[in-house]
Amino acid sequence: MARTSVASIGYEISPSYWNKGYLTEALSGFLSAYWKIHPEGLQGSKLDESGRVFVDATALENNAASLRVLEKAGFVSVGQETAKDWYGGPDVVLKRCRVWKPVE
């Protein structure tokens, strides 16, 4: 089967819950369960150039807190892209981050 899509994750949390570690804990728990349930990634998910399974996430380039959450969960920066602002403002720069299936 051809792998055509990229597994990605997103999240949002109310400001009243920021800086309490909830997203870091939730994301780490999710990834742990994801790799157990989908050790080869979701059906149809792309592999990287080395044939490894991965999950991508993006965050606004200037959203240091969200980037820190991703970093704590093992994500590393793999590039950036420009996208339309969801609310009709000027284009935004997104940092693309990636985490690979842990080596067993």
C-alpha positions as CSV (number, residue, x, y, z in Angstrom):
1,M,0.0,0.0,0.0
2,A,1.3,3.5,-0.9
3,R,1.9,5.7,2.1
4,T,0.4,9.1,1.3
5,S,-0.4,11.1,4.4
6,V,1.5,12.4,7.3
7,A,0.5,11.6,10.8
8,S,0.1,14.9,12.7
9,I,-1.0,16.0,16.1
10,G,-2.5,19.3,17.3
11,Y,-3.8,20.7,20.6
12,E,-5.1,23.8,22.2
13,I,-5.7,24.6,25.8
14,S,-7.4,27.4,27.6
15,P,-5.0,30.1,28.9
16,S,-6.1,29.4,32.5
17,Y,-4.4,26.0,32.2
18,W,-1.2,27.2,30.6
19,N,2.2,26.5,32.3
20,K,0.8,23.7,34.5
21,G,2.3,20.8,32.6
22,Y,-1.0,19.4,31.4
23,L,-0.2,19.4,27.7
24,T,3.3,18.0,28.2
25,E,1.9,15.1,30.2
26,A,-1.0,14.6,27.8
27,L,1.2,14.7,24.7
28,S,3.8,12.3,26.2
29,G,1.0,9.9,27.3
30,F,-0.6,10.1,23.9
31,L,2.6,9.3,22.0
32,S,3.4,6.4,24.3
33,A,0.0,4.9,23.6
34,Y,0.1,5.7,19.9
35,W,3.4,3.8,19.4
36,K,2.0,0.8,21.2
37,I,-1.2,0.7,19.2
38,H,0.3,1.8,15.9
39,P,4.0,0.6,15.9
40,E,4.2,1.1,12.1
41,G,2.2,4.3,12.1
42,L,-1.3,4.9,11.0
43,Q,-2.3,3.0,7.8
44,G,-1.2,5.1,4.9
45,S,1.2,7.3,6.9
46,K,4.4,8.4,5.1
47,L,7.8,7.3,6.3
48,D,10.9,9.6,6.4
49,E,13.8,9.3,4.0
50,S,15.3,6.6,6.1
51,G,12.1,4.6,6.2
52,R,11.3,5.5,9.8
53,V,7.8,6.1,11.2
54,F,7.1,9.6,12.6
55,V,4.5,12.1,13.7
56,D,4.6,15.8,12.8
57,A,3.3,18.9,14.6
58,T,3.4,22.6,13.8
59,A,3.4,25.6,16.1
60,L,3.6,29.3,15.5
61,E,7.2,30.2,15.3
62,N,6.8,32.8,18.1
63,N,4.8,30.4,20.4
64,A,7.7,29.5,22.7
65,A,5.5,27.7,25.2
66,S,4.0,25.4,22.6
67,L,7.4,24.7,21.1
68,R,8.7,23.9,24.6
69,V,5.8,21.4,25.0
70,L,6.8,19.7,21.7
71,E,10.5,19.6,22.7
72,K,9.7,18.0,26.1
73,A,7.8,15.3,24.2
74,G,10.8,14.6,22.0
75,F,9.9,16.6,18.9
76,V,12.7,18.3,17.0
77,S,12.5,21.1,14.4
78,V,12.6,20.0,10.8
79,G,11.7,23.2,9.0
80,Q,9.2,26.0,8.7
81,E,6.4,27.1,6.5
82,T,4.2,30.1,5.9
83,A,0.5,29.7,6.2
84,K,-2.7,31.7,6.1
85,D,-3.8,33.0,9.5
86,W,-6.9,31.2,10.6
87,Y,-8.5,34.5,11.7
88,G,-7.8,36.4,8.5
89,G,-4.7,38.3,9.7
90,P,-1.4,38.4,7.9
91,D,0.3,35.1,7.0
92,V,2.0,33.3,9.9
93,V,5.2,31.4,10.1
94,L,4.9,27.9,11.5
95,K,7.7,25.7,12.8
96,R,7.3,22.1,11.7
97,C,8.5,19.6,14.3
98,R,8.8,15.8,14.2
99,V,9.1,12.9,16.6
100,W,10.1,9.4,15.5
101,K,9.1,6.1,16.9
102,P,11.5,5.3,19.8
103,V,14.0,2.6,19.1
104,E,13.1,-0.5,20.9
